[in-house]
Amino acid sequence: MQDVEAFAAALQRVRRNAGLTYRELATRAHYSHPHLIRASSGKHLPTWDVTAAILKGCGVPAELMPVWRRRWETVSRDPQDIVELLRSAETLEDLGAALSALARPRSLRTLEQLTRIPRATIQAWFRGTRLPNRDRLDCLVRALGATPDERTAFAEAVGRISSGRCRAERAA
């Protein structure tokens, strides 16, 4: 999720440096201004077509487009083995990174609609600022099409992180 947010921030900088409002960019990019605002919000990765339209609309030279494309491809790539990420997860941030990888490229709104779990809750899980309840987390990972091995790995990671937090809190 942090990569998506950083990518969105870079798109926003390009627009600001071009001196364009979202409405002005919408005219040049041939997308509605609300669509462009969502695309650069950092909540989900925009498609390459939308990204390219934003960059072209902002006057990014054609010779820089391959650089942007490689950056977009890097951000859009999911880690190959979510189970392996979860086996090594020791913190809420690690758990959030694995969950974000599984959820990519879906938006928080889509995830909320799929699961009826509030966006703010899902976002807190992605950022690693809130420990998920096992049942609610399982609801989300099932909706994302997780394999049985991935579901088990998520449950084990939550258990491991939860017990580690309890021990740390008792020691303090």
N, C-alpha and C positions, 0 to 999 in steps of 0.2 A: 504494500500500500504506500510506503514511503516513496518508492520509485515513481509511482503514478502521481503522487502529490508533487514531487520534484519536477517531473515532466510537465505537469500542468502549470507549475510556477514559471517554468522556462517559456512556455507558450504565452503566458500572461505578460512576461517581460518583453517578448518580441512585439506583442500588440502595443504595449505602452511605448516602447522605443519607436514604433512606427507612428505614434501620435494618433492612433485611431480609437474611437469609441467602438463598442460592440455593434452598434447600429451601422456605423460606417463600414466596419469589417464585414458585416452581414451582406451589404450591397456588393462588396468586392468578392466575397467568398461564395456567394450564392447559397447561403444557409441562413436560417432565421437567427436573429440575435439571441433569443432564449436558448436555442440549440448550441450556439457558440459559447455562451456563458456556462452551460452545463458541461460542455466538452473541455473547458479549461478550469473546471471547479476542483479537480483533483479527487473527486469521488469515484470516478472510473476512467479508464483509459479510452480516449476517443478512437474511432477507427482511423486507419491510415488516410482514407479519403478525406475525412474531416480535418485531420491534422495537416495534410498537404494543402487543403483549401485555405486554412488559417494562415499557414506560412506564405503561400503565394499571395494571398490578399494583403499581407503585411509587407510584401516586397522582398521577401527572402530570395536571394539569387539562386538560380537553377543549380549552380555548382555546389551549393550547400545542402540541397535536398537529399542527396545520398547519405550525408552525415546525419541528418535528422531521421531518415528512414532507419539507419542502423540503430540509432538511439531508441526509436519507437519499437523496433523489433526486440531489442534487449529488454525493454520494460514489459513488453507483451508476453515474453516467454515465461511459462510456468516452470518452476523447478520440476525436474523429472521424477523425483521420488518423494512424494509428500510423507509417506510412511517413514522414510529415513530422516526427514526433517523432524518429525514428531518423536522419533526414538531418541534424538539428541536434545529435544526441547527441555530446557531447565527453568525457563522464565515465562511469564505471561507474554512478553514480547516475542519469544520464540514461537509460542503457541499461536499468537496473532499472525505472525509471518506465514506459518503453514496454512492457517485458515484463509488468509488473503490470497495465497497462491491457489488454493482450491476454488475460491470464489471468482477469481479473475476470469473474464472481464466484466462480470455482472455489476450493475450499479446497486447502491444501497437500497434505492427505491424498489428495484426488482426483487432483491432479497427479502425485503419487508413484505412485499406482496406474496411471495412464495410461502413464507413461513409465519406471517403475522407477528414476527418479532420486531419490535421498534428499531428503526434505523440507528438511533442513538446507541442502543444496546449493542447492535452488531458492530458499529463503528468502534465502540469501546473495546470490544473483543479483538478487532483487527489491530488496534493500536496497542493492545496489551495493557490497558488501564483497568480492566475489569475481568475477574475470573468468571468464566461461563458456568452456568448450571449444566450438569451433564445431560439432562433430558432436553433442554432447549438447544444445546449445542448439537446433540444428535439429530434433532429435528432439522437444523440448518444443514448439517453435513449430508443428511439423507436427501434433502431438497437439491443439494448441489451435485448429486449423483455419485457420492463417495462409494468406493468399494467397501466390502465387509472388512478388509484388512485396514483400510483408512479409518473407518468408523471405530474399530477396536483401538487403533493407535491414538486417535483423538481422546477416547475415554481414558486410556492409560496415561496419556500426557496430562490430562486434567487432574487425575488422581495423584500423580507424582508431584505436580506443581502445587496442588492444594495441600498435600501432606507436608511438603517442604516449607510452605508458608506458615502452616500451623506450628511446626517445630521452631521456625525462626521467631514467630510472635511469642511463643512460650519462653524462649531463651532471653528475649529482650525484657 
